[in-house]
Amino acid sequence: MAIGSTLTKAYIIAVTAISVVSLAYVYVSPPPSLTTDRDGVPHFTPPVAHPETGKAVPLGDLIRHYRGD
């Protein structure tokens, strides 16, 4: 019984350590896909004014419109 308990504790410690190290790595050095979308627009960008109507539209929609998508 002591061996199973020890292995379980070792497994829990290993999984916790891997999780913490992985999260710290992504926080310190985030991949580009976490900071911008495929068009290069930063996430959480505020809406911009549409040039013709003056209404607020997401920047990604404006980029896709002028790109022709």
FENMO-V572227 format. One record per run of one state. SS is the DSSP state (H for helix, E for strand, C for the rest). FROM is the first residue (numbers start at 1). LEN is the number of residues. If there is no record, write none. Layout:
BEGIN
ss=SS from=FROM len=LEN
ss=SS from=FROM len=LEN
END
This chain:
BEGIN
ss=C from=1 len=1
ss=H from=2 len=27
ss=C from=29 len=3
ss=H from=32 len=3
ss=C from=35 len=1
ss=E from=36 len=1
ss=C from=37 len=5
ss=E from=42 len=1
ss=C from=43 len=5
ss=E from=48 len=2
ss=C from=50 len=6
ss=E from=56 len=2
ss=C from=58 len=1
ss=H from=59 len=9
ss=C from=68 len=2
END
